[in-house]
Amino acid sequence: MFRHVVFTCTSGRQWLPRRSPRCRGVVTRCVTDEGLIINQASPYRDSMHLVWGNILWDAGVALSKYFFWHAQMEEDAFRRQRVLELGAGTGVVGLTLGKLGASVTMTDCEPEVLDLLHRNSLANGLAGSTEVRELNWSDRSSFLQPAVPFDMIVAADVLYSKKDRWFMSALEAHMRQGHETIAYVACPPRKDSPLGGFFDAAHGTGFLLERLEDSSGAAVASTTGNAASVYRGSCFKPLRQESFAAATRDAKTDIQIFRRS
């Protein structure tokens, strides 16, 4: 649950999503259950272009909550880890990991989103452990080439609008065979979920794909509640090809968290 999620425009009038596309320059602040300050902005750049990365989305909140719980179970689990966030948006996932001791590079391609990432980094006092970089999945020249490979890659709510191939291209480029890079991808429920394409692309690459599940084999993720109560008893279980169809059906109703290693 978030506190104070109200959008107001620069004129002081209330802004309602999808009702007032002319209201620009909107900024609001909310606080996650784990105490992270997240500024959001209106997605309306103009009538023809929407910047969805300006908004805090459920999959990112659920993944952040999982990392918070994991750090409670394993002290210093993320300390000194080198993390790359793809399609960072408001930065809720990367900032959570920065707060937990990781060194995080948060990336996106929209100028407004990059500005918002800087704002959120400063709001949480994490300028020393996070950096913001432009990275466009469709432009390989923007891909990062770090001297030392990343330990983790994280992404939330990035599979949509038939851009799963672009995302997979960026993910593959930053995961190095022979290095123990682990990727975490959180996906929200969607009737038109592109998880089928994600699974097809992941299959046969030599990486292990897993899903976070409870003891009964159901997907585990939530945006609300105490992190321990949500994730206690959960673990990642291998997602084999014969399970892809069931996971794709679950994508219509459930947030799902995947791990690739």
C-alpha positions as CSV (number, residue, x, y, z in Angstrom):
1,M,0.0,0.0,0.0
2,F,1.2,3.5,-0.8
3,R,0.7,6.7,1.2
4,H,-0.3,9.9,-0.6
5,V,-0.8,8.9,-4.2
6,V,-2.5,12.1,-5.5
7,F,-1.6,13.8,-8.8
8,T,-1.7,17.6,-9.0
9,C,-0.7,19.8,-11.9
10,T,1.3,22.9,-11.8
11,S,-1.8,25.0,-11.7
12,G,-2.8,23.3,-8.5
13,R,-5.8,21.5,-9.9
14,Q,-6.3,17.8,-9.4
15,W,-5.1,15.6,-12.3
16,L,-7.0,12.4,-13.1
17,P,-5.4,9.8,-15.4
18,R,-6.9,9.5,-18.9
19,R,-9.2,12.5,-18.2
20,S,-6.9,15.5,-18.6
21,P,-4.2,15.0,-21.2
22,R,-3.5,18.7,-21.3
23,C,-2.3,18.8,-17.7
24,R,1.5,18.6,-18.0
25,G,4.4,19.0,-15.6
26,V,2.6,16.9,-12.9
27,V,4.6,15.7,-10.0
28,T,3.5,13.8,-6.9
29,R,5.2,11.9,-4.2
30,C,4.3,8.6,-2.5
31,V,6.0,6.4,0.0
32,T,6.2,2.6,-0.4
33,D,5.5,0.2,2.5
34,E,9.3,-0.2,2.8
35,G,9.9,3.6,3.2
36,L,11.1,4.5,-0.3
37,I,10.2,7.9,-1.6
38,I,8.9,7.8,-5.2
39,N,8.1,10.9,-7.2
40,Q,5.8,10.4,-10.2
41,A,4.7,12.6,-13.0
42,S,2.0,12.8,-15.6
43,P,2.5,10.4,-18.5
44,Y,1.1,13.0,-20.9
45,R,3.9,14.6,-22.8
46,D,1.4,15.7,-25.5
47,S,-1.7,14.3,-27.1
48,M,0.3,11.9,-29.3
49,H,2.9,10.6,-26.9
50,L,2.6,8.9,-23.5
51,V,5.5,8.4,-21.1
52,W,4.4,5.5,-19.0
53,G,7.7,5.3,-17.2
54,N,6.6,8.4,-15.2
55,I,4.2,6.2,-13.2
56,L,4.8,3.7,-10.4
57,W,3.6,0.3,-11.6
58,D,2.6,-2.8,-9.5
59,A,5.2,-5.2,-10.9
60,G,8.0,-2.9,-9.7
61,V,6.5,-2.5,-6.3
62,A,6.1,-6.3,-5.9
63,L,9.7,-7.0,-7.0
64,S,11.0,-4.3,-4.7
65,K,9.1,-5.9,-1.8
66,Y,10.6,-9.3,-2.6
67,F,14.2,-7.8,-2.5
68,F,13.4,-6.1,0.8
69,W,12.2,-9.5,2.2
70,H,15.2,-11.3,0.8
71,A,17.6,-8.9,2.5
72,Q,15.8,-9.5,5.8
73,M,16.3,-13.2,5.4
74,E,20.0,-12.9,4.3
75,E,21.8,-9.9,5.7
76,D,24.0,-8.1,3.2
77,A,22.6,-10.1,0.4
78,F,22.9,-7.2,-2.1
79,R,25.8,-5.3,-0.5
80,R,28.4,-4.4,-3.1
81,Q,26.4,-6.1,-5.9
82,R,26.7,-4.4,-9.3
83,V,23.1,-4.0,-10.6
84,L,21.7,-2.9,-13.9
85,E,18.0,-1.9,-14.1
86,L,16.5,-2.0,-17.6
87,G,13.4,0.2,-18.3
88,A,13.7,1.7,-14.8
89,G,10.8,4.1,-14.9
90,T,10.5,5.7,-11.5
91,G,13.4,3.6,-10.3
92,V,11.6,1.8,-7.5
93,V,13.4,-1.5,-8.0
94,G,16.9,0.0,-8.5
95,L,16.5,2.4,-5.6
96,T,15.4,-0.4,-3.3
97,L,18.5,-2.3,-4.1
98,G,20.6,0.8,-3.7
99,K,19.1,1.3,-0.2
100,L,20.0,-2.3,0.5
101,G,23.7,-1.7,-0.3
102,A,24.0,-2.4,-4.1
103,S,25.7,-0.2,-6.6
104,V,23.0,0.4,-9.2
105,T,22.9,1.7,-12.8
106,M,19.3,2.7,-13.7
107,T,18.5,3.0,-17.4
108,D,15.7,4.3,-19.5
109,C,15.3,6.1,-22.9
110,E,12.8,8.9,-22.2
111,P,14.3,12.3,-21.2
112,E,11.4,12.9,-18.8
113,V,12.0,9.6,-17.1
114,L,15.7,10.1,-16.8
115,D,15.0,13.4,-15.0
116,L,12.6,11.7,-12.7
117,L,15.2,9.0,-11.9
118,H,17.6,11.7,-10.9
119,R,14.9,13.3,-8.7
120,N,14.1,10.0,-7.0
121,S,17.7,9.1,-6.4
122,L,18.2,12.5,-4.6
123,A,15.0,12.2,-2.7
124,N,16.2,8.9,-1.1
125,G,19.8,10.1,-0.5
126,L,21.1,7.5,-2.9
127,A,23.1,9.7,-5.4
128,G,26.3,8.0,-4.2
129,S,25.2,4.4,-4.9
130,T,23.1,4.9,-8.0
131,E,23.7,6.4,-11.5
132,V,21.3,7.2,-14.3
133,R,22.1,6.3,-17.9
134,E,20.3,6.5,-21.2
135,L,19.7,3.0,-22.8
136,N,17.4,2.4,-25.7
137,W,16.6,-1.3,-26.3
138,S,16.2,-0.7,-30.0
139,D,19.6,1.1,-30.3
140,R,22.5,-1.3,-29.6
141,S,25.0,1.6,-29.7
142,S,23.4,2.8,-26.4
143,F,24.1,-0.6,-24.7
144,L,26.5,-0.4,-21.8
145,Q,29.9,-2.0,-21.9
146,P,31.1,-2.1,-18.3
147,A,34.7,-3.3,-17.6
148,V,33.3,-5.6,-14.9
149,P,30.1,-7.5,-15.7
150,F,26.9,-6.8,-13.7
151,D,26.1,-9.2,-10.9
152,M,22.4,-8.6,-11.3
153,I,20.0,-7.3,-14.0
154,V,16.5,-6.3,-12.9
155,A,13.4,-5.2,-14.8
156,A,9.7,-4.8,-14.0
157,D,6.7,-4.3,-16.3
158,V,8.9,-4.2,-19.4
159,L,7.1,-6.8,-21.6
160,Y,4.4,-5.0,-23.6
161,S,3.4,-3.7,-26.9
162,K,5.3,-6.3,-28.8
163,K,8.6,-5.0,-27.5
164,D,9.6,-8.3,-25.8
165,R,12.2,-8.9,-28.6
166,W,13.8,-5.6,-28.0
167,F,13.9,-6.2,-24.3
168,M,15.4,-9.7,-24.8
169,S,18.0,-8.2,-27.0
170,A,19.1,-5.8,-24.3
171,L,19.0,-8.5,-21.7
172,E,21.1,-10.9,-23.6
173,A,23.6,-8.2,-24.4
174,H,24.2,-7.5,-20.8
175,M,24.2,-11.1,-19.5
176,R,27.5,-12.7,-20.2
177,Q,28.0,-16.4,-20.6
178,G,30.6,-17.6,-18.1
179,H,29.7,-14.9,-15.6
180,E,27.2,-15.5,-12.8
181,T,24.9,-12.7,-13.8
182,I,21.3,-13.2,-12.5
183,A,18.3,-11.5,-14.0
184,Y,15.0,-10.8,-12.2
185,V,12.0,-9.9,-14.3
186,A,8.6,-9.0,-12.8
187,C,5.5,-9.1,-15.0
188,P,2.1,-7.7,-14.2
189,P,-1.2,-9.4,-15.2
190,R,-2.3,-8.6,-18.7
191,K,-4.9,-10.1,-20.9
192,D,-2.6,-9.5,-23.9
193,S,0.6,-10.6,-22.0
194,P,3.6,-11.2,-24.2
195,L,5.0,-13.8,-21.8
196,G,4.7,-16.5,-24.5
197,G,7.2,-14.6,-26.6
198,F,9.5,-14.1,-23.6
199,F,9.4,-17.8,-22.8
200,D,10.1,-18.8,-26.4
201,A,13.1,-16.4,-26.5
202,A,14.4,-17.6,-23.2
203,H,14.1,-21.3,-24.1
204,G,17.3,-22.9,-25.5
205,T,19.6,-20.0,-24.6
206,G,21.5,-22.0,-22.1
207,F,20.2,-20.0,-19.1
208,L,18.0,-21.4,-16.4
209,L,14.5,-19.8,-16.1
210,E,12.7,-20.0,-12.8
211,R,9.5,-18.6,-11.2
212,L,8.9,-17.5,-7.6
213,E,6.3,-19.9,-6.2
214,D,4.8,-21.0,-2.9
215,S,4.7,-24.6,-1.7
216,S,1.7,-25.4,-3.9
217,G,3.4,-24.2,-7.1
218,A,1.4,-20.9,-7.4
219,A,3.0,-17.7,-8.4
220,V,3.9,-15.4,-5.4
221,A,3.9,-11.6,-5.6
222,S,2.1,-8.7,-4.1
223,T,2.1,-4.9,-3.9
224,T,0.6,-4.7,-0.4
225,G,1.3,-6.1,3.0
226,N,4.3,-6.8,5.1
227,A,7.1,-8.2,2.9
228,A,7.7,-11.2,5.2
229,S,4.0,-12.2,5.2
230,V,3.9,-12.0,1.4
231,Y,7.0,-13.9,0.6
232,R,7.6,-16.2,3.6
233,G,8.0,-19.8,2.4
234,S,8.4,-18.8,-1.3
235,C,11.3,-19.9,-3.5
236,F,12.3,-20.0,-7.1
237,K,11.5,-23.2,-9.0
238,P,12.6,-24.2,-12.5
239,L,10.1,-23.3,-15.2
240,R,10.3,-25.9,-17.8
241,Q,9.0,-25.8,-21.3
242,E,5.9,-27.9,-20.5
243,S,5.0,-25.3,-17.8
244,F,5.1,-22.3,-20.1
245,A,1.4,-22.6,-21.2
246,A,0.2,-22.6,-17.5
247,A,2.4,-19.6,-16.6
248,T,1.1,-17.7,-19.7
249,R,-2.4,-18.3,-18.5
250,D,-1.5,-17.1,-15.0
251,A,-0.3,-13.9,-16.7
252,K,-3.9,-12.8,-17.2
253,T,-4.5,-12.6,-13.4
254,D,-1.3,-12.6,-11.4
255,I,1.9,-10.7,-11.0
256,Q,4.8,-13.1,-11.6
257,I,8.5,-12.8,-10.8
258,F,11.0,-14.7,-12.8
259,R,14.7,-15.4,-12.3
260,R,17.1,-16.1,-15.1
261,S,20.6,-17.4,-14.4
